[in-house]
Amino acid sequence: GQSLEQPSEVTAVEGAIVQINCTYQTSGFYGLSWYQQHDGGAPTFLSYNALDGLEETGRFSSFLSRSDSYGYLLLQELQMKDSASYFCAFGMDGGFKTIFGAGTRLFVKA
Amino acid sequence: GAVVSQHPSWVICKSGTSVKIECRSLDFQATTMFWYRQFPKQSLMLMATSNEGSKATYEQGVEKDKFLINHASLTLSTLTVTSAHPEDSSFYICSALRGTHTDTQYFGPGTRLTVL
């Protein structure tokens, strides 16, 4: 079957660095994506890794290791507005459909 | 670019009534749209894939007769929750696929459905 596992909650202080891990299991893999969702809002796309390695986009970076079925999202210089839920997700069916993990709620404290 | 709208943003209805939710891609054409359902503090669950000009593909466990999907044009997909019940209360989110890969999907703002 297909599944993704990520921690349910993470707490960090403003200005710090936090890493949200994601492990997955699937028969067909077409890349790992990360989304941010604030309460009551829609998911917004953060990052996508199709190949192994690190992708950097401003304060956010995402890493993928296909051999380990593992990825992470790294958030640097945390701000209060980063408090949100973060979902890892993978594409399947040729990359066409997206399956989301359960999400990690990030709480940023002053 | 790549804006997706949903209407209504929230709706309250009585049990037994039907509710239609619209999803529009405003500045691009989307042959494929997706409908998700999200309960509070839970993940997005893919309900169905909406294909323009053909029948929707439903995920396992999703009742196609209860959640009617129509993708009438390249910019519009509708989800109708028929004979709604309180357990159908949820946050419904659509996304539109701009390219051919999952990383090119753009999400609508969601519709909060409350069934009394």
Interface residues (C-beta under 8 A of the other chain):
Chain A: Y30 G31 S33 G40 G41 A42 P43 T44 F45 Y48 A50 F87 A89 F90 G91 G95 F96 K97 T98 I99 F100 G101 A102 G103 R105
Chain B: T32 F34 K41 Q42 S43 L44 M45 L46 T49 I93 S95 L97 T100 H101 T102 D103 Q105 Y106 F107 G108 P109 G110 R112
